[in-house]
Structures are given as structure tokens and as C-alpha cells.
Amino acid sequence: MKNHHYYQIALSASLSLLLFLTTVKIHAQQQAFSYNQYADNLITLNPAYSLLDKAASINVLGRRQFIGIEGAPATLLFNGSLPIPSINATVGIAVVNDQFAIERLTEVNVFFAKAITLNEQTKLGVSLNAGLKNYRANYQNLDPNDPTFGTDLRETQPNIGFGIMLYTDKYYVGISVPQLSIQSLGTASVQQATYLQNHYYMAAAYIFGQQEDFAIKPAALASYTKDLPVNLNFSTTIYLKQLLGIGANYNTNKQLAAMLSVHGKKFKIGYSYEFGTGTTSIQGYNNATSELSLTYRFGNKISTKML
């Protein structure tokens, strides 16, 4: 009986470690906080995007990968913005909680964005964000009786970032570095956690027929992290009567997503379902990713926002 008990402990620890290593490998191949519904929810990546909306807003986005695997990557994004019309500016907050297996990164930033009028139609937005990010790795959860995993890791450090965006009523083009850190967190990870390094983003979108019953919006998002290839997202969304959005997103890491959104003047509900187009799969598990977003806008005389 005693030997059987030890065998169960060893087996449990081995399976936990295997899951952890597998999840780390999967997650390390991806860019940080990559999500499909970026085209109209960019504040987390570039706070200057908040200047495109004259209404105050609250946005929540949840993303769950590899459904069916305990400890698989999960991301929760939250942001809120408040316009200051008197100085053509916005202020707000952005929160990111990214978790996989025993590791978790929580980041909280406040931001200020200011618009500069270039001509009657074109504006240039600049933003600055600052905050804290906290990294935790609960190694004792693997096996509290094994001295190899006897020490958990806790690290906190300040964060600063900036964003620039050129925009009109029909398009936007922006670049940003929302996480600019001198020192990377997570140095005790089993593998170097690339999602904790500095990330550089470039985003663009253009909407055709915005005031009509039928509109189409192509968009693109490029992200770069040191020691990783450039990651590209391409999406197209078709809007019907400014109420229903139907779209698709392709990621160069061989992921394809279908997107559906319902729009109102004060709210937006979006959902995407992502699946791999490559040959890699995890036997016995659903390797798809579900993503749900909720947006609420408030203010006087606001109109439906699609860009």
C-alpha cells in the first residue's frame, strides 16, 4: 500500500510537470496577448486608439486556449477610457491577466493620450502609459514534497510604454510599445518566457462605406518580440446595417478564426472561434480557442462605432 501511495504521488507529479512543459512550449511560440478582435479593441496594445472614440467606454475580453486542458493559456483583458474634449485627450486604465499552467502575469497601467490636429480630417494621437507588472510562478503546486520545486517565484517591476496613431474617420495606422522593460521578468522559468519581454506592435485598418447599410473593414496587426519571427494578423469584417459584423482573421502562426459581433450605440458583443490550420494537434483535446468581448459606451449623443 505504501509503495502504491508513493507511485501515485510520483505519477501525479510527472503528469503535472509534463503538462506544464507542454503548455510552456506552446505558449512560448506565441506573441504576448495576441487576440483576434484587435481591429476595434486596440487600447490594450496602443492606448492612443482611445482617441478615436468620443464616448467613454469599458471593455472586457476573455480568451481561453486549448479548451479541455487544465492550466492551458487563458487571458483576461480589461480597459476603460474617459475622453477630455476640452484638450482633445483621453485618460484610462488597462489591465492584463495572462495565465498558463503555474505561471501568471498581471499588469496594470494607467494612460494619457492626446490628439494633435494635422488638418481638417487627419489627426495624430500620442499616448503614454505607466504602471506595474507582477510575475508569479507557483512551482510548489507541481509537487510540494520535491525540493526541486520548493521555491515559488514572485517578481514585480514598473512598466512604461508609448503609442502613436495617425487617424481619420475612415482609417488608422499606429505603432506602439506598451511594455517597455529594462529587465525581463520570469528568469526562473523552465524555458525563457518570451511573452514577458518587450513587444512592438503596428496596427492599421480602413473602413469602406461606414455610413451605409453595408460596410467592410480590412485590418492588420504586426507584432515583434526579440528572438521570435514577426507575427502577422490579417482580418476582414463585413458590417450589415451597422448592427451585425461577420469576419475572419488569419494569423501567420497558422491559426484561422471566425468572428461574429453585434453592435449598438452603447454596446458591442463579440465572439471568435480560432482553430489551427497546421498539422500539429494534441490528441484527445480540443485545440481551438474561444474569445468573448463585451464593450459598453456611455455619453451624450453617441453613435455606433465600427472603426
Secondary structure, DSSP 8 states (H G I E B T S, - for coil): -HHHHHHHHHHHHHHHHHHHHHHHHHHHTS-TT--STTTT--TTT-GGGGGG-SSEEEEEEEEEESTTSTT--EEEEEEEEEEEGGGTEEEEEEEEEEEETTEEEEEEEEEEEEEEE-SSS-EEEEEEEEEEEEEEE-GGGT-TT-GGG---EEEEEEEEEEEEEEE-SSEEEEEEEEEE-SS-S-TTSSS--GGGS-EEEEEEEE-BSTTSSEEEEEEEEEEEETTS--EEEEEEEEEETTTEEEEEEEETTTEEEEEEEEE-SSEEEEEEEEEE-SS---TTS---EEEEEEEEEESSS------
